[in-house]
Amino acid sequence: MDENDEEKNGYQLFKCLVFDTKLSGESDQTYHLSEGDWYWVEDDYVLGMGNYLDGLWKSTSLPNFQHSNEGKYNDAVEKTHTEQFLCLDGKNIAPSGQSAIEPCDLCSSPNQKATFTHIKRSTFSQQLSHLFNQGLNSAEAIRMLPNSLEKLTSLVNDANESADVSFAVPSSSDRFEVKYAIITHKNPDDKSDNLPFFSRISLMRTLKQLQLMGLDCVYEFIRDKNK
């Protein structure tokens, strides 16, 4: 490996750091370090974002995570809570010829209202962005693409028949719920403070887009019991 290859494949530790701080005498400004760059943010914006996000945080009813990966967790939840959750992890509701769209990881119907839960074990920005986009893409497909709704309906009806349960299937106009469940060692009671600053911005934008579509949306934290 020559010197150029070594530099190309390296990654600075400084770019891995995430940090928030205030400077002495500046009571209304926060400085945020992310991927090696500093950002200046007005405290009013941070406060408003926190109030909005914390209002949509929900204490989870999902079991603790004690599995080797998310897929095994989703399967286990379905098997141990057969009448409450349907695992749709890895399923595809995209119209033929389009990129895959996963409806959700776990589907449920509390009070006969369809809820689509998207799960990710991470509080890193890149993985969380993927999680938020997954939920938004799924909701848009169910709302706007008849073929996607048909595929979702087929998946749920097949599960209802085989397991003798009754999960709700939304129509394109139903006010179903989109839920983000983040697996973490962090204290769930810290709510949005558990997320990196730019992930909070991304989550806020996503939740507002879902609300504009007439959907209910929340986020929650699953306790990671793995060391």
N, C-alpha and C positions, 0 to 999 in steps of 0.2 A: 504494500500500500504506500503510495507516495504522499507527499505533504498535502497536496490538494484534496486527495481522497479523505485523508484524516480530518481535515477541516470541514469537508462537506458532510461527513457522517457524524460529526460531533454535535453536542447540544449544550449550551451554557446552563449551568445550574441557576444562574441569576434569572433566566427566563422561566424557570419553574416556580418562582416565588409569587405568592399573592399576598398583598399587604395593604391595609388601610391605616391612615394616620392623619393627625392634624398638626399644623405648625403652631408654635407658641404665639398667642396674640391673634390668631385667626379663628374666631369662634364659629363662623358660618361657612367654612370651606373644609372639604375633606380631600385628601390626596390618595389615589388608588394606584397601586402597582400591579400590573398584569402583563405577563410575557415580556418582561424587560422594559416596558414603557410605563411612564407615570401619567396619570390622568387627574385633572382637577374637576371636582364635582361640587355643586352647590348643596349645602345641607338640606335646604327645603325640598330639593328633588329627591334626595335619599330618603327623607322623612315621609314624603308623599308616597313614594314607591313602597316603602315598608308598610305603611298603613293599609295600602291597597292589597298587597300580597298577604299580609297577616290576617286580613279579613276573609281571605279565601282558603286559609290553612284549616285542615281538619285532622282531628285525632284518628288514627287508623284503626280499623277493626281487623286488618289482615294479620296473620301470625308472624312471629319473628322469623328472620332469615337465618337458617342454619344449614345451608346447602352449598354445593361446590360452584353452582352457577345459577343464573336467573331461570333458565329453561327447566331445570330440575325443581326449582322452587315453585314455578307456575304449575307444573304437573302435580306436585305434592299438594298444593292448595286445592286443586280440582278434586283429587282423590280423597282428601280428608274432609272436604266441604262440598260434597257432590250436589246437594240441592241449593247451594248458594253461589257457586262459581263454575263457569265454563271456560276452559283454557282454549284460547284461539291464537296462542303464540305460534308464529310460523305460518299461519294461514294467509291466504291472499285473496283480496276482494277487488283487485284492479281489473278493469276491462281488458279483454284479450289484446295482446300486443303492447301493453303499457307496462311501465316499471311496477314492481310488486308494491302493494299497499297492504300492510298488516292491520287488521281491524282493531286489535288491542292484544294485550297479554291475557287479561282475565275479563270475562263478561259476567255481569250479575244483574239482578232485577229487584232491588229493594223496593217494596211497595209497588211492584209491577212497573217500575220505571227503569228503562235500560240504562246501565252504567258501563262505560268502557274504560277499564283501568290499564294504564301504560306504566310499566315497571322498569326501573334502571337501578343497578347497583353502582352508584358513583355520585360524587359531587364535583366532578371536573367539568369545566365549561363545554368542551367538545362533545362529551357523551350526553350531557344534559340537553344541548342544542338538538342532538339527534332525537332524544326522547320527546321534546316539545314539538318538533316537526312531525314526528310520527303521529302524535295525537291529533294535530291540526290536519294533516293530510287525510287521515282516516275519517275525521268528521266531515271534511269537505266532500270526500268521495260518497259517504252515506247520504249527505244532503243533496248533492248535485249530479251524481252519476247513477242513473237507474240500474245499470248493470251491476254496479258495486253493491247497491242495496239488495238486489236479487241474490247475489252470491252470499251476502251476509245472512239473509233470510234463510237460504238453503242450509248454511252451516248450523244455524241455531235450531231450525226445525228438525234437522237430522239428530242433533243432540237431544232435543226434547223427546223424540220418539224412542231413541235407543236407551236413554237413561230414565225414561218415564218422569221427567221433570217439566217445568214450564218457565223457560226463560223468555222474557219479553223481546219482541222484535220491533224496533222503531219504524215508523213511517218516515218519509223524507221531511215531514213537517213537525215531527214530535220534538218536544223539548227534552232530549236525552242528556245524560251527564257524561262529561269527559273528566277522568281523574288521573292525575300523575302521582305515582307512588315511588318515592326515592328511598332506596336502601342505604343506610348509613349508620356509622357508629355514633354520630353526633346526637345531641339531646333534641328530641323532637319539639320540645317546648320553646326552643330558640327560633322556631318558625323560619322566616325568610333569611335570617342571619346565618343559617347553615349553608347558604348558597353563595358562590362567588358573585362579585358585583355585577359582572356582565351577564351572568346566568339569571340574576334577578331581573335585569332589564329584559332579557329574552323571554323569561316566563311571564312577565307583566304584559308584554306585547302579545304573546300567544293567548293568554287568558282573555284579554280584551277582544281579540279577533273571534274567539269562540263565543263570547258574550254577544258580539255584534251579529253572530249567526243565530242568536236566540237559544243558545245552549247554556246549561248549567256547567260549571267547572270548578274543581277544587284541586288542591295538592296536599300530600301527606308524606310522612316519613315512616318507613318500616325499620324496626331495630335490627341491626346486623349483629348477630351473636357470635359470628366467627371471629377468631383472633387475627 
